Amino acid sequence: MASSYNAKEEDGHHSGTAGLGGTAIRTRKPDNTAFKQQRLPAWQPILTAGTVLPAFFVIGLIFIPIGIGLYVTSNNIKEFEIDYTGTDMSSPCFNCSQSFSWNSTTPCKCTLSFSLDQPFESNVFMYYGLSNFYQNHRRYVKSRDDSQLNGDERSLKEPSKECEPYRTNDNKRIAPCGAIANSMFNDTLDLFYIDPNGTKTQIPMIKKGIAWWTDKHVKFRNPGGNNPNLTAVFIDTAKPINWRKPVYELDTDPENNGFINEDFIVWMRTAALPTFRKLYRIIQKKNNMTPTLPRGNYSLEVTYNYPVRSFEGRKRMILSTISWMGGKNPFLGIAYITVGSICFFLGVVLLFIHHKYGNRNNSSDIPS
């Protein structure tokens, strides 16, 4: 049987050979180039005791002090947390948690007493926390209309289909639409200080400045331009099913009403984990002579609007100060200390192994 031969095939410059009848047969042999033949110059590090051991010790000596500093800073942050879900019969909010639902016509109120053993200096941040609430669910995260929230009047009249089944109500378009807005947290938390004489004084709290600047001034805008008549803008829309009032009645301040209401904006930034906290209010320090929250007795008055029994969730209120690294979070300091300690320990072990077994291959050990 006849065969064919092509001398150029050896050089790798020909992609095929001539078969019977002169038909070209393609081959998979790569071209004879430095790239395709893997002859490009390369650098390969050679790990030796002289390079590895100092690296382990340097990492350990740098990471451990940083971790200690982060851990101490985190522990210096004061934090107080109180659960007001009302699952226990002894809780003041037990009756509210058992009888309240989204369809309740009147809110339920309860009062919880607590005391602070240490004063809170500087500004104090009040958070509300939820547990077993999965804001990271795929369909939940997508259930919103960003064009509508950005003030697009066309989306106000025709919301995105991603908002289903919270897109229409009573044959009207819902504003804001979607499951995220429909489930907005709406408990009201008021804090009171009780002095030794039993006099109750309400702690003033600021509700502006709790949202990200980019969210407040870029992502969320009211339709109709600057200072619109929100009642006229939203006249042909319906409120979300679980809301008690329409979006244009969230606040009396026009700069904190409608889609630019900061409580609403904070809620719309979804959490990544099922247990989370969101900023609710800020308690500003009045002067340098007195603490923001002195030690003593306090009471938390809750307007119980948000039911959590249906998903076995829990609600809590958190008071916290902050530092240059943010809120209380010991994980970062522990992580630095752990990594630095492991590297330092490995450096000691490898140094011992190198000292004991590093010279075993001397020429004097080789038999003649």
Secondary structure, DSSP 8 states (H G I E B T S, - for coil): ------GGGGGT--SEEE-GGG-EEE-----SSTTTTT----------HHHHHHHHHHHHHHHHHHHHHHHHHHHTS-EEEEE----STTSTTHHHHHH--TT-SS-EEEEEEEEESS-B-S-EEEEEEEES--TT-HHHHH-S-HHHHTT-HHHHHS--GGGTTSSEETTEEESS-SHHHHT----EEEEEEE-TT--EEE---B-SS-S-HHIIIII---TTSSS--HHHHTTTEE--TT-SS-GGGS-SSGGGSGGG-HHHHHHHS--SSSSEEEEEEEE----SSS-SB-SEEEEEEEEE----GGGT-EEEEEEE--BTTBS--THHHHHHHHHHHHHHHHHHHHHHHHHHHTTTT-GGGS--
